[in-house]
Amino acid sequence: MEELQGKVEKFEEERAAWKKEMESWEEETKRLGTWKVHCLHLEGKLNRKIEDLEADYDELKEKYDGVVGELDDLKNCIIQEHINGFEKGLRQAAFFHQDFDVADSKFDVNKDVVDGKLVKEDESSPDNEAEKEVTEEEKEAGDAEEVAPDATE
């Protein structure tokens, strides 16, 4: 009987340990359950934020596309105004100088007068003009050096 009583006491001790362990597992389950609820809540907030950002992106993209279209329209208007101005200049030239034929092929929009000569615009680009100015300045500096020794004598 003592042997059985010892087994019962041992069983009671094991049962108490298991009960404690089960209570700790229940607490852990509750804690994890609250974390799960918290994570699901945050996931919902994150999804709403993503939807808001996507809506904002779509709205901004529409505005950007509209602005790009408006910019293209403005570019076209500027180009047209330049063309109109050129044609107006041709009409004024024809009015003031009746003996000129503005329809003549000599009047080429792609040409410009540089140093008293009619040249194609690509030949009179700002880079070429800048190079010409630099070489002219170098020549002037060289001429000044030649003059300087004469001035000292």
Sequence and secondary structure as in RCSB ss.txt:
>XXXX:A:sequence
MEELQGKVEKFEEERAAWKKEMESWEEETKRLGTWKVHCLHLEGKLNRKIEDLEADYDELKEKYDGVVGELDDLK
NCIIQEHINGFEKGLRQAAFFHQDFDVADSKFDVNKDVVDGKLVKEDESSPDNEAEKEVTEEEKEAGDAEEVAPD
ATE
>XXXX:A:secstr
 HHHHHHHHHHHHHHHHHHHHHHHHHHHHHHHHHHHHHHHHHHHHHHHHHHHHHHHHHHHHHHHHHHHHHHHHHH
HHHHHHHHHHHHHHHHHHHHH TT  TTSTT  TTEEEETTEEEEGGGG HHHHHHHHHHHHHHHHHHHHHHHHH
HH 
